[in-house]
């Protein structure tokens, strides 16, 4: 990309007053976009500022091909948005609940326009700026051009939002873009989404219509404002309109001098006037995530210049592997970052998330990102038959009494409700007293951390247990059931069937009894799921008691896919299954290893709830792509598995497309 225009556009403001928030380092705009993709080293410097999740990706590599459309901030009428009238030069003025800062001025209203921009003063008619090289009004251009939504296919949505989950998401983008600055916690968002907008020229001539989709998020605090621009991959189908290249950047508008004269004010260009620079908006970044661009656009009362994000590098792309085809060549990737790139929802009841696209069936995509956080487990103050309903639930009247139920767009038992499509976390402690092999001396441990992360749209669960000594860690590898409850709770659902959280929420007791063959060693796993903590993470306490066969140090374990039948009755769920795994010993030999698992789950339900009563009496959980590993250097035990729940007859259990996240089922 030619960066001369961008560099020139930012020079004028640099000699101005001191910044309200000191910067430890500033990368020039030119270097932001000219450096080639490489390691994401800056992100690693932020360890210690954030809680990091160790995640297991066995047989998969990390895809960073840009954000997808479902990773935009929520948009559409169901997200609480308003929409512009269809047309090719429509404008709506919005009074802001909290002022935004642009350069060193503050504004309490904005103007949203069809043509890909937000302005801070009433824009002139489009003929005065579309073909002009100088913009005479204050403009924040996401991707400005002669755009059209008159066919009602394209839409322009906008809203103000203070949902904590979305404020956190915006803060994560900003903090990732400026890793050496103080952490930013936005207080107010203004979200504008241009969805499937067409070129006015193509519309008027009847040409084959290409469409663009992109989003601008204006994140403000008391005296600082940032802009986040999001361009999903494949979302920019045309780069020019009306003979002029689309433009992205910021303009301060005309400045008055003398008495009756004006001259162009400062401007900052993101694109450089070429179509290639428009294409690169989806392919490059200044925030460490391809397709996401972050800018500090104002500080009050002093401001120096618009500051682009400082992280142009992203991890190199690699092909994803089919884990079942690479059993002998597992690649283990443990990114030391929290996980981002999830589709969050604001606090607005709605039937389904707008514009959700199911993930690709053959590729698990998890972006390197930051601090995913969802404000989902707070409660209403009112009582419902002695229970507090979730903030995202409501008390519903039935002929025989009352029950908490989740609002549309959320799922759970009404007391605990989580947003559709949002990854979930589970944290807890593990303790135990375990005899290994024929040893008469037990291994005692207490307070070991357990962390789990579930990509609910894939049913993919990751579990890590810390501080496990080697003499125990290798022998625990066959026990994927240690983290099996989180997989069952958020399993991918066949239509007409329900995962555990949809039925019983987040408070229950789980007892697992494992009997090993052929010697009959027995291990008891007791788990108490206690709802949620102040960080909105599911909590679980786990206790292991008994004996297990010894697995020699250095042994790897391969677990074949298996199924587990769950039988449901009032306040009780039971299951049993037989498991088999293959031990690959350090000397190169192999031997099989089998055991039985009996599981009992107890909970308290509302017998009046129609959803609970409609749950099939018997369901089958299908677990595949199971990977286990003990990391002796880190003393970490890791599990990963894909979980799908459905018909006991196995219909569609092998077909990924037949399983849907809960919100698509509804």
VENZIQUI-V874690 format. One record per residue. N is the residue number from 1. RES is the residue in one small letter. D_FIRST is the distance of its C-alpha to the first C-alpha in Angstrom with 2 decimals. Layout:
BEGIN
n=(N | N)
res=(RES | RES)
d_first=(D_FIRST | D_FIRST)
END
This chain:
BEGIN
n=(1 | 2 | 3 | 4 | 5 | 6 | 7 | 8 | 9 | 10 | 11 | 12 | 13 | 14 | 15 | 16 | 17 | 18 | 19 | 20 | 21 | 22 | 23 | 24 | 25 | 26 | 27 | 28 | 29 | 30 | 31 | 32 | 33 | 34 | 35 | 36 | 37 | 38 | 39 | 40 | 41 | 42 | 43 | 44 | 45 | 46 | 47 | 48 | 49 | 50 | 51 | 52 | 53 | 54 | 55 | 56 | 57 | 58 | 59 | 60 | 61 | 62 | 63 | 64 | 65 | 66 | 67 | 68 | 69 | 70 | 71 | 72 | 73 | 74 | 75 | 76 | 77 | 78 | 79 | 80 | 81 | 82 | 83 | 84 | 85 | 86 | 87 | 88 | 89 | 90 | 91 | 92 | 93 | 94 | 95 | 96 | 97 | 98 | 99 | 100 | 101 | 102 | 103 | 104 | 105 | 106 | 107 | 108 | 109 | 110 | 111 | 112 | 113 | 114 | 115 | 116 | 117 | 118 | 119 | 120 | 121 | 122 | 123 | 124 | 125 | 126 | 127 | 128 | 129 | 130 | 131 | 132 | 133 | 134 | 135 | 136 | 137 | 138 | 139 | 140 | 141 | 142 | 143 | 144 | 145 | 146 | 147 | 148 | 149 | 150 | 151 | 152 | 153 | 154 | 155 | 156 | 157 | 158 | 159 | 160 | 161 | 162 | 163 | 164 | 165 | 166 | 167 | 168 | 169 | 170 | 171 | 172 | 173 | 174 | 175 | 176 | 177 | 178 | 179 | 180 | 181 | 182 | 183 | 184 | 185 | 186 | 187 | 188 | 189 | 190 | 191 | 192 | 193 | 194 | 195 | 196 | 197 | 198 | 199 | 200 | 201 | 202 | 203 | 204 | 205 | 206 | 207 | 208 | 209 | 210 | 211 | 212 | 213 | 214 | 215 | 216 | 217 | 218 | 219 | 220 | 221 | 222 | 223 | 224 | 225 | 226 | 227 | 228 | 229 | 230 | 231 | 232 | 233 | 234 | 235 | 236 | 237 | 238 | 239 | 240 | 241 | 242 | 243 | 244 | 245 | 246 | 247 | 248 | 249 | 250 | 251 | 252 | 253 | 254 | 255 | 256 | 257 | 258 | 259 | 260 | 261 | 262 | 263 | 264 | 265 | 266 | 267 | 268 | 269 | 270 | 271 | 272 | 273 | 274 | 275 | 276 | 277 | 278 | 279 | 280 | 281 | 282 | 283 | 284 | 285 | 286 | 287 | 288 | 289 | 290 | 291 | 292 | 293 | 294 | 295 | 296 | 297 | 298 | 299 | 300 | 301 | 302 | 303 | 304 | 305 | 306 | 307 | 308 | 309 | 310 | 311 | 312 | 313 | 314 | 315 | 316 | 317 | 318 | 319 | 320 | 321 | 322 | 323 | 324 | 325 | 326 | 327 | 328 | 329 | 330 | 331 | 332 | 333 | 334 | 335 | 336 | 337 | 338 | 339 | 340 | 341 | 342 | 343 | 344 | 345 | 346 | 347 | 348 | 349 | 350 | 351 | 352 | 353 | 354 | 355 | 356 | 357 | 358 | 359 | 360 | 361 | 362 | 363 | 364 | 365 | 366 | 367 | 368 | 369 | 370 | 371 | 372 | 373 | 374 | 375 | 376 | 377 | 378 | 379 | 380 | 381 | 382 | 383 | 384 | 385 | 386 | 387 | 388 | 389 | 390 | 391 | 392 | 393 | 394 | 395 | 396 | 397 | 398 | 399 | 400 | 401 | 402 | 403 | 404 | 405 | 406 | 407 | 408 | 409 | 410 | 411 | 412 | 413 | 414 | 415 | 416 | 417 | 418 | 419 | 420 | 421 | 422 | 423 | 424 | 425 | 426 | 427 | 428 | 429 | 430 | 431 | 432 | 433 | 434 | 435 | 436 | 437 | 438 | 439 | 440 | 441 | 442 | 443 | 444 | 445 | 446 | 447 | 448 | 449 | 450 | 451 | 452 | 453 | 454 | 455 | 456 | 457 | 458 | 459 | 460 | 461 | 462 | 463 | 464 | 465 | 466 | 467 | 468 | 469 | 470 | 471 | 472 | 473 | 474 | 475 | 476 | 477 | 478 | 479 | 480 | 481 | 482 | 483 | 484 | 485 | 486 | 487 | 488 | 489 | 490 | 491 | 492 | 493 | 494 | 495 | 496 | 497 | 498 | 499 | 500 | 501 | 502 | 503 | 504 | 505 | 506 | 507 | 508 | 509 | 510 | 511 | 512 | 513 | 514 | 515 | 516 | 517 | 518 | 519 | 520 | 521 | 522 | 523 | 524 | 525 | 526 | 527 | 528 | 529 | 530 | 531 | 532 | 533 | 534 | 535 | 536 | 537 | 538 | 539 | 540 | 541 | 542 | 543 | 544 | 545 | 546 | 547 | 548 | 549 | 550 | 551 | 552 | 553 | 554 | 555 | 556 | 557 | 558 | 559 | 560 | 561 | 562 | 563 | 564 | 565 | 566 | 567 | 568 | 569 | 570 | 571 | 572 | 573 | 574 | 575 | 576 | 577 | 578 | 579 | 580 | 581 | 582 | 583 | 584 | 585 | 586 | 587 | 588 | 589 | 590 | 591 | 592 | 593 | 594 | 595 | 596 | 597 | 598 | 599 | 600 | 601 | 602 | 603 | 604 | 605 | 606 | 607 | 608 | 609 | 610 | 611 | 612 | 613 | 614 | 615 | 616 | 617 | 618 | 619 | 620 | 621 | 622 | 623 | 624 | 625 | 626 | 627 | 628 | 629 | 630 | 631 | 632 | 633 | 634 | 635 | 636 | 637 | 638 | 639 | 640 | 641 | 642 | 643 | 644 | 645 | 646 | 647 | 648 | 649 | 650 | 651 | 652 | 653 | 654 | 655 | 656 | 657 | 658 | 659 | 660 | 661 | 662 | 663 | 664 | 665 | 666)
res=(x | x | x | x | x | x | x | x | x | x | x | x | x | x | x | x | x | x | x | x | x | x | x | x | x | x | x | x | x | x | x | x | x | x | x | x | x | x | x | x | x | x | x | x | x | x | x | x | x | x | x | x | x | x | x | x | x | x | x | x | x | x | x | x | x | x | x | x | x | x | x | x | x | x | x | x | x | x | x | x | x | x | x | x | x | x | x | x | x | x | x | x | x | x | x | x | x | x | x | x | x | x | x | x | x | x | x | x | x | x | x | x | x | x | x | x | x | x | x | x | x | x | x | x | x | x | x | x | x | x | x | x | x | x | x | x | x | x | x | x | x | x | x | x | x | x | x | x | x | x | x | x | x | x | x | x | x | x | x | x | x | x | x | x | x | x | x | x | x | x | x | x | x | x | x | x | x | x | x | x | x | x | x | x | x | x | x | x | x | x | x | x | x | x | x | x | x | x | x | x | x | x | x | x | x | x | x | x | x | x | x | x | x | x | x | x | x | x | x | x | x | x | x | x | x | x | x | x | x | x | x | x | x | x | x | x | x | x | x | x | x | x | x | x | x | x | x | x | x | x | x | x | x | x | x | x | x | x | x | x | x | x | x | x | x | x | x | x | x | x | x | x | x | x | x | x | x | x | x | x | x | x | x | x | x | x | x | x | x | x | x | x | x | x | x | x | x | x | x | x | x | x | x | x | x | x | x | x | x | x | x | x | x | x | x | x | x | x | x | x | x | x | x | x | x | x | x | x | x | x | x | x | x | x | x | x | x | x | x | x | x | x | x | x | x | x | x | x | x | x | x | x | x | x | x | x | x | x | x | x | x | x | x | x | x | x | x | x | x | x | x | x | x | x | x | x | x | x | x | x | x | x | x | x | x | x | x | x | x | x | x | x | x | x | x | x | x | x | x | x | x | x | x | x | x | x | x | x | x | x | x | x | x | x | x | x | x | x | x | x | x | x | x | x | x | x | x | x | x | x | x | x | x | x | x | x | x | x | x | x | x | x | x | x | x | x | x | x | x | x | x | x | x | x | x | x | x | x | x | x | x | x | x | x | x | x | x | x | x | x | x | x | x | x | x | x | x | x | x | x | x | x | x | x | x | x | x | x | x | x | x | x | x | x | x | x | x | x | x | x | x | x | x | x | x | x | x | x | x | x | x | x | x | x | x | x | x | x | x | x | x | x | x | x | x | x | x | x | x | x | x | x | x | x | x | x | x | x | x | x | x | x | x | x | x | x | x | x | x | x | x | x | x | x | x | x | x | x | x | x | x | x | x | x | x | x | x | x | x | x | x | x | x | x | x | x | x | x | x | x | x | x | x | x | x | x | x | x | x | x | x | x | x | x | x | x | x | x | x | x | x | x | x | x | x | x | x | x | x | x | x | x | x | x | x | x | x | x | x | x | x | x | x | x | x | x | x | x | x | x | x | x | x | x | x | x | x | x | x | x | x | x | x | x | x | x | x | x | x | x | x | x | x | x | x | x | x | x | x | x | x | x | x | x | x | x)
d_first=(0.00 | 3.82 | 6.01 | 9.23 | 10.29 | 10.09 | 12.00 | 14.36 | 15.09 | 16.42 | 18.53 | 21.49 | 22.67 | 22.69 | 26.15 | 27.81 | 30.32 | 30.28 | 28.59 | 31.06 | 29.82 | 29.28 | 26.24 | 26.88 | 23.36 | 20.20 | 16.77 | 14.64 | 11.86 | 9.50 | 11.04 | 11.00 | 7.46 | 7.14 | 10.52 | 11.34 | 13.72 | 17.25 | 20.49 | 20.99 | 23.06 | 22.68 | 24.18 | 27.17 | 28.01 | 29.10 | 32.11 | 35.22 | 33.73 | 33.84 | 36.11 | 34.56 | 35.61 | 36.14 | 35.27 | 36.43 | 34.28 | 36.51 | 35.41 | 32.07 | 28.73 | 26.23 | 23.67 | 20.44 | 18.80 | 17.96 | 20.49 | 22.93 | 24.39 | 27.52 | 25.66 | 24.87 | 27.37 | 30.51 | 30.58 | 33.05 | 36.60 | 37.91 | 35.66 | 37.33 | 34.70 | 35.51 | 33.85 | 33.02 | 35.17 | 33.66 | 32.32 | 29.37 | 29.68 | 31.62 | 31.69 | 33.63 | 34.43 | 34.96 | 36.97 | 35.45 | 37.79 | 35.97 | 34.06 | 30.35 | 28.97 | 26.22 | 25.70 | 29.39 | 31.06 | 32.43 | 32.71 | 35.11 | 33.91 | 30.77 | 30.19 | 28.52 | 27.35 | 26.77 | 23.61 | 21.41 | 22.16 | 24.81 | 26.28 | 28.73 | 30.86 | 32.06 | 29.36 | 30.48 | 30.75 | 27.48 | 28.18 | 27.74 | 24.15 | 22.46 | 22.20 | 22.05 | 19.27 | 21.21 | 22.28 | 25.82 | 26.44 | 25.36 | 22.72 | 20.88 | 18.53 | 17.70 | 16.41 | 18.38 | 19.58 | 22.89 | 23.93 | 27.37 | 29.67 | 32.90 | 33.48 | 34.09 | 31.84 | 28.90 | 29.77 | 28.58 | 30.21 | 30.59 | 32.86 | 33.63 | 34.24 | 35.85 | 36.47 | 36.49 | 34.68 | 31.73 | 31.78 | 31.64 | 28.73 | 26.73 | 27.85 | 26.72 | 23.11 | 23.25 | 25.12 | 22.86 | 19.84 | 21.99 | 24.18 | 25.82 | 26.93 | 30.17 | 30.29 | 29.60 | 31.98 | 31.09 | 34.15 | 32.94 | 30.28 | 29.36 | 27.74 | 26.35 | 25.41 | 24.35 | 25.74 | 25.46 | 24.82 | 24.67 | 23.47 | 26.42 | 26.11 | 26.56 | 29.40 | 31.25 | 31.12 | 32.05 | 29.11 | 28.32 | 26.79 | 23.47 | 22.96 | 20.49 | 21.49 | 20.04 | 21.69 | 21.81 | 24.19 | 25.38 | 27.22 | 29.68 | 32.27 | 34.82 | 32.65 | 29.07 | 26.66 | 23.50 | 21.28 | 20.19 | 17.91 | 18.44 | 16.82 | 19.02 | 17.95 | 18.82 | 19.19 | 16.67 | 18.45 | 17.43 | 14.40 | 16.45 | 20.02 | 22.45 | 20.24 | 17.62 | 14.27 | 14.68 | 13.68 | 13.51 | 14.72 | 18.03 | 20.36 | 23.63 | 25.11 | 27.48 | 29.45 | 33.03 | 34.44 | 37.89 | 39.90 | 38.56 | 35.11 | 31.62 | 28.24 | 24.72 | 24.25 | 21.42 | 18.23 | 15.22 | 12.08 | 10.08 | 8.20 | 7.42 | 9.87 | 8.29 | 9.79 | 7.07 | 5.64 | 9.40 | 10.02 | 8.00 | 10.41 | 13.11 | 11.64 | 10.32 | 12.22 | 13.39 | 16.98 | 17.67 | 17.89 | 15.31 | 14.91 | 16.52 | 15.09 | 17.68 | 18.25 | 21.43 | 22.02 | 25.51 | 28.49 | 31.94 | 33.55 | 31.12 | 27.34 | 24.91 | 21.37 | 19.29 | 18.40 | 15.58 | 16.67 | 16.86 | 16.54 | 13.13 | 15.23 | 17.14 | 19.92 | 19.23 | 20.21 | 23.61 | 25.96 | 28.66 | 32.18 | 35.31 | 37.57 | 40.71 | 39.66 | 38.92 | 42.01 | 42.40 | 38.82 | 37.97 | 34.79 | 35.12 | 32.09 | 32.98 | 29.98 | 31.35 | 29.78 | 31.05 | 29.90 | 27.84 | 26.24 | 29.48 | 30.50 | 32.52 | 34.89 | 36.18 | 39.87 | 40.56 | 42.95 | 41.56 | 42.42 | 39.15 | 35.55 | 33.64 | 31.06 | 31.80 | 30.83 | 32.84 | 30.94 | 30.63 | 33.98 | 32.90 | 30.16 | 30.71 | 27.51 | 27.62 | 24.59 | 24.68 | 25.15 | 27.64 | 31.08 | 31.88 | 34.81 | 36.83 | 39.63 | 41.93 | 45.20 | 46.78 | 50.03 | 51.85 | 54.79 | 57.18 | 59.45 | 59.70 | 62.85 | 62.55 | 58.85 | 55.76 | 53.21 | 49.51 | 47.49 | 45.96 | 49.41 | 52.44 | 56.18 | 57.46 | 61.08 | 62.91 | 66.55 | 67.58 | 65.42 | 61.87 | 58.77 | 55.28 | 52.65 | 48.86 | 47.23 | 45.18 | 41.72 | 43.25 | 45.56 | 48.24 | 51.91 | 51.63 | 52.30 | 49.00 | 46.19 | 42.53 | 39.68 | 39.00 | 36.17 | 35.55 | 35.73 | 38.80 | 39.85 | 43.28 | 44.57 | 48.00 | 50.42 | 52.20 | 55.59 | 58.22 | 61.10 | 60.66 | 62.93 | 61.28 | 63.30 | 66.85 | 66.15 | 68.54 | 66.19 | 63.56 | 60.01 | 59.73 | 56.49 | 55.59 | 52.65 | 49.97 | 46.74 | 45.69 | 42.25 | 41.18 | 38.16 | 38.28 | 35.58 | 37.94 | 36.07 | 36.67 | 39.88 | 38.38 | 40.07 | 39.34 | 42.09 | 42.43 | 45.65 | 45.61 | 48.12 | 49.98 | 52.01 | 51.69 | 55.30 | 54.51 | 50.83 | 51.23 | 54.26 | 52.49 | 49.77 | 51.75 | 51.97 | 48.86 | 51.18 | 50.68 | 47.44 | 48.53 | 49.40 | 45.84 | 44.93 | 47.93 | 47.23 | 43.73 | 44.13 | 42.46 | 45.15 | 46.70 | 47.63 | 51.01 | 50.74 | 49.72 | 48.26 | 50.12 | 48.35 | 48.82 | 52.54 | 53.49 | 50.66 | 50.13 | 53.69 | 55.75 | 57.55 | 56.84 | 59.34 | 58.52 | 61.22 | 60.22 | 62.89 | 62.03 | 63.79 | 66.08 | 67.39 | 66.99 | 64.97 | 64.07 | 61.23 | 61.01 | 57.71 | 58.23 | 55.33 | 55.56 | 52.62 | 52.89 | 50.41 | 47.62 | 47.01 | 45.54 | 42.03 | 42.53 | 42.80 | 45.65 | 48.27 | 50.46 | 53.16 | 54.01 | 57.16 | 57.99 | 61.64 | 63.35 | 62.92 | 60.43 | 60.60 | 59.09 | 55.86 | 55.58 | 52.78 | 49.86 | 50.57 | 47.82 | 48.70 | 47.68 | 48.68 | 48.98 | 48.19 | 51.12 | 52.40 | 54.34 | 56.70 | 56.91 | 60.01 | 59.91 | 62.90 | 63.58 | 61.87 | 61.77 | 59.38 | 60.35 | 58.93 | 59.77 | 58.17 | 58.51 | 55.69 | 55.25 | 52.81 | 52.51 | 52.77 | 51.20 | 53.12 | 52.01 | 54.42 | 52.64 | 55.30 | 54.87 | 57.16 | 57.08 | 57.53 | 58.77 | 59.65 | 60.39 | 58.78 | 60.64 | 58.80 | 60.23 | 58.29 | 60.23 | 59.04 | 60.29 | 59.43 | 60.41 | 62.73 | 62.24 | 58.52 | 58.05 | 54.90 | 56.83 | 59.76 | 57.61 | 56.06 | 57.40 | 60.19 | 58.58 | 54.94 | 53.32 | 50.40 | 48.49 | 46.73 | 44.55 | 41.71 | 43.71 | 42.53 | 44.28 | 43.82 | 45.45 | 43.29 | 45.94 | 43.69 | 42.58 | 45.91 | 44.11 | 45.35 | 42.70 | 43.04 | 40.76 | 42.01 | 41.31 | 44.00 | 45.08 | 48.25 | 50.26 | 53.39 | 55.93 | 56.33 | 52.81 | 51.62 | 47.86 | 47.51 | 45.50 | 43.21 | 40.13 | 39.64 | 43.19 | 42.46 | 40.92 | 40.03 | 42.87 | 41.22 | 40.54 | 44.15 | 45.32)
END
